[in-house]
Amino acid sequence: MSGLSYEGCGLPAKDAGTADAAERLRTGRYGYRFVKRAFDVAFSLAVLVCLSWLFAIIAVAIKLDDSAGPVIFKQTRVGRDGREFTMYKFRSMVADAEARLTQLKASNEKTGPVFKMRNDPRVTRVGRVLRKLSLDELPQFVNVLAGDLSVVGPRPALPSEVAEYTPRQRQRLLVKQGLTCLWQTRRDRDSITFDEWVELDLLYIRKCSFWTDVKLIIQTVGCVLTAQGE
């Protein structure tokens, strides 16, 4: 296994089972891995081609609302085995949003290393709509096509967040990160703790299958259509 191996580290049985499941994904389960990657490529291409008109409309709306910053927001995220990559999103915040984060730390509504805040003042008017409909995530299909992400998998974290992870939390990085996950399909996702979020990710690693992925994609579509985004 990689440098993130947990073998022989004295982890509880459930966590050891997560590491074992991740190892089986890494060295076996060839059929599932082939189908998952083939779906990722085909689905990403379909979205990027069929929704190119929507990408153009969103780009114009972002610029009309706030011309100071770029249309695409680029940010370093951490993928499988701790590998860093550049993740793409439609910009939904003001251009200096990251510089303002320090001032808002005290308003964090999430436990653990993650920052979440309702009514974040850095979000633009168009950004609120994009986030509500999860449209800001669409450019990440480029990341899926490039192999940085999968359609389904634990959400990629910031390097600063990963630096605070416990060994158990770092198990999220044993598989390829994704666009959607069990946490994102939960109606109460804003109220669950970070540890509960991690537990859902580890559960996915232990139970992942083609049909699990299909169900999560369908549930995610339902969340998008009912505007459950943040």
N, C-alpha and C positions, 0 to 999 in steps of 0.2 A: 504494500500500500504506500501512499505518499507520505510526506512529512506530517500529515494530519491524522495518521493512524492512531487508533485508540486501543489497539490490541495489547493486552497484558497490562493495562493501566489501572486495573482494579475498579472499573466502572460498574455501576449496578447492572443487573441482567438486562433490563429494558434498553439501556444505553448501549450495552455490548451488542444487543440484537440489532440496534440501528447501525452500528459500525459493520457488523456482519452483512446486513442487507446491502449497505453501500458497497462493500467489497464484491458481493455477487453481481451488482450492477456494473462494477468496473471490469471484472474478469469473466463474467458469464452473461446469461440472459441475452444472448445474441439476437434472438428474434425480436424481443421487446425493444432493445436498443436500436435495431435497424428500423423498425416501424416508427418508433418515436422520432428519430432523426428525419426519416422520409416525410413524416407528417409535418414536422417543424418547417422543413424547406418548402413543401408544397403549400401549406397554409400561409406561410409568410409571403411567398410570391403572389398568391391570390389576393391577400389583403393589400399589399403594396401596389399591385396593378389595378385592382378593381376600385380601390378607394383613393387613387391618385388625385381625383377631382376634389375629394374632401380635404386632402392634405393641402391643396392649393388654397381652398377657401379659408382653412384654419390659419395658414400663413399670412394671408391678407388681413384677417381679423386681428391677429396678434399685433401686426405692424400698425394698423389703424388705431388700436387701443393704446399701445405703448411703443412708440418708434425708437426708443432709446436703446433697446437691447436686441439681440438676435432672435430669430424665429425658433431655432433649435437650441435647446439647453443641453450642454455636455457636462457630464459629471463622472468622476472616477468611482467605480463600484468594485466590489470584491466578488469574484465568481468561485467556481469549484477549486478546491485545494488552495484557496487563498490567492489565486491569480487575479490581478487587477486588470480592468478593461474600461474603456470609455463607453458609457451608456447614454443613449439619446432620448430626449423627451421634447415635446412642444413646450416652449417656455410659458409657464403659467404664473410666474412671479415677476416682480420688478427686477431691473438689471442688476442691482446691488443687493439682492436678497441674501446671499451667503455672508456678506459683510455685516448685515443687520442681525444675523442669527444670535450673536453673543448677547445682544440686548434683550432677546426674547427667551433665553434659556430658562429663566425663572417661571415662565408661563407654560412650560412643558406639561402636557397632560398624559404622557405615557411613562410607564415604568421602564427601567433598564436604560440602555444606551441610545434608544430611539427617541427622536424629537417629533412630537405630534401636537398640533394646536388647532382647535376649532377657530374659525374666523381669523386666520393668520393675516395680519395687516399687510404682509408682503405680496399677497395674491392679487393679481389684477382682475378687472371686471370680466374680461374674456377668460382669464385663467380659472375663475370660479366655475364658469360653464364647462370648460374643458375638463376640469377635475370631477365635476358632478357626473359627467357622462363618460369619464375615463378616457376621453379622447387625447389627453396629453400623453398617454402611454403609447400611442400608435407608432411613433418612430422606432420603438424598441423592436419592432419586427425586423428592422435592419440588423439589430444585434442577434436576433434569432437566426436569421439567414447566415450571418457570419460565424455562428457557432458559439457566441459568447453566452447566450441564453437558450433555454428551451421554452416552448409555449407554457408548459406546466413545470413548476419547481419552486423551491423556496425563493422569496424575493431577495435580490442582491442588496447587500448592505454597504454603507460607507466605510472606508478604511478606519476612520475614527471610531465607528461603532464596533467594528470587529476587534479593534485593539482592546476593548473593554470586555470582550466575551470571556465567559468561563469555558473550561474544556468541554462541558456538555453543550453549551450554546454553539461552540465551534463545529459541532457535528452537522450543523446546517450547511456547512461548506463541503461536505463529503460528496455531494452530487451537484450536477449542473443547476444553476439558479434559473428562475423562470419568470414569465410574465404574470402568471396567476398561480394561486396556491390555495390550500384549505383555509388559511386565515382570511384571504380576500373574499371568499364566498360566504363567510359568516355574517349574518345580519347584525350581530353584536360585536363586530370586530373592533369598534372604537372603544369598547368598555373592557375588553379582556387585557390581562397583563402581558408583559413581554414574555414571561416564562410560559404562559399559556400559548402564546404565538409560537414560541420555539417548540413546544410539545406537539402542536399541529404539524409543524414542518418535519419533525422526527417521525411522527406517525405516518406521514406521506412517504418518507424514505423506506419505512418498513413495509408499507402496504401497496406501493406504487405498481400499477399495471396499466395496460392499454385502456381498459374499461374505466379504471379510476380516472385516468387523464381525460377521457371523453366526458365523463360525468362532471368533472370540474370545469371543463370548457363550457359545457351547456349551462352550468350554474353561473359561471362568470358572465355569459351572454345575458342571462336573466338579470343579473345585478346591473349590467350596463343599461339594459332596456328600461329598468325601473329606477335609473339614476341614483344608485346607491354609492356612487363615488364620493370621495372626501373633498 
